[in-house]
Amino acid sequence: MITIFTEIEIEASITVCFDMATNIEIHTQTVWPHTKERAIAGTTTGMIRVGETVTFEARHFLIRQKHTSLISNYVRPYRFVDEMLQGTFKSMRHEHEFIDLGHRTLMKDTLSFEAPLGWLGWIVERVILRRYMMRFLNYRNEQLKIVAEREQRKEGRAFI
């Protein structure tokens, strides 16, 4: 099993950051464009909440894949957890944490995943997937930062 940690500071309130991170449409707008990710089942629009599921379809490594997650923990605006119910991985758990820093928010991600296929999966996790998933998360977080900071300014609540 691989665990990846990321964090990014966003110049927006904790509620703006949390709401943007739980919004399905914003999720599909902030991932790599070449994956053509879209929500196809479960909660497919608006904000997802505890007990709800979403199924995304996307292209990774030239293969169209489906991934269904359950929101297993949800404490607005501080934390939510999504856990894979069905998908390519043997297991996946993604914890999203939001820390109020006054005039900005620290967004932290802890992503744990395990590839299938025993020892072959173990090698793929370390040689390919760790770097790929880190790049995927960092890209999404940078895009989410742009969206949240724009939303903060749009609402006239810019921090100075």
N, C-alpha and C positions, 0 to 999 in steps of 0.2 A: 504494500500500500504506500502511496505517495501522498504527502501533505504539502501544500503550497500556501504561503502566507503573502498577502499583499496589503498595502495601505496607501491611501492618497488623501491629501487635505483638499477640501472643497470650500470655496468662499460662498457658502449658502447655509441656510439654517438646517438644523438636523431634520426637521419635518419635510422640508423641500427635498433633501437628499434621500430620505427614506421613501417618500412617496414616488420619486422618480425611479428608485431602484426596484420598487414593487410593481411598477406599471408595465404591463405586458407589451404594449405598443412601443414604449420607450426601450424596452429590452431588445426588441427586434431591430430597432433603429440604431442601437449602440454596439452591436456585434459586428464582426468583420463582414463587409458587404458581399464578398465572394462566397460566403456560406449560404446566402439567400435564406436565412433562418426565418421561420414564420410559425406562429402558434396555430395548431390545427385542431386541438381538442381541449376539453376542460375549460378553464378560464382563458379566453383568447383575447379579451379586451379589458381595459381598466386595471385597477390594482388587485393583485391577488392577496388572499388572506389565509389565515390558519385553517387547515383542513381541506383547502382547495388544491386541485391539481391542474397542471398544464402539460400539454404534449407539444413539443417543438419538433419541427422537421427542418433539417439543415444538411448541407453538404460539407463533409469533412474528409480529407484525404481522397477526394473525388468520388466518395460514396455517399449516397443519400441515406440519412439516418434519422430515426425517431428516438426521442428521449422524453419520458414522462416523469415529472417530479411532483412530490407532495410537499406543501408547506407544513412542516411538522412543528414549528415553533414560531411565534409571532408576538413580539412585544413592541408595538409602535410607540415611538419612533427609534427604538434602540437596537432591535435585533430581529432577524428572521432567519430561518433555516429551511433550505430545500433539500430533500432527499430523493434520489432516483428510485422510482418504482419499476421502471422498465427502460432498457436502453442497451447501448453497446458495452458499457462497463459492467464489471462484476458487481461493483458498488460505487456510489458517489454520494458525498455529503458536502453541502456548501453552506457555511455559516457566514452571515453578513452582519457586521456590527457597526454601529454609528455612535460616535462620541462627540458630544457638544463641547466645542472649544471656545465658546463665546461668539466670536465673529466668523467662525468657520466650523466645519465638521470634519472629523477624522473618520474616514470609511475604511474598515478593515475586512478583509476576506480571508477565510480559512477554508481551503478546498482539499478534501481528502477523496482519493479515488483508487480503485483497484481494477486492473485490466483482467479480462478472462484469460483462459488458456495456460494456466499454471506457470511453469518456469519461462515459457516463451512470452507470456504476458508480462512477467516480472522484468524481463529484459527490455521489452517495448516501453514499459513505464519509464524506465531509467534512460533509455537511449533516445526516445522520441517524444513520448507523451508529457513528461515533466516540463520540458522547454515549450512545447506547443501550448499546453494549458496555461503556463505562466504568461506567454505572449498574448493569448486569447483574453485572459483576465485583465492584464495591464491595458490592452487596447480598449476593452469595454469600460474600464474604470476611467480612462482619459476621456472617452466620449461622454460618459455619464457626468463627469465633472463639467464639461462644456455645456451640456443640457441643463444641469442643475444651476450653474452660475447664470446662464441666460434667463432661466425661469425666475431666479431670485431678483435679477435686475428688472425683468418684465413686470413683476408684481410690485415694483417700486419699493422693495424692501432691501435694497443694496446695503451691505455693511461697509462702513467707512471707519 
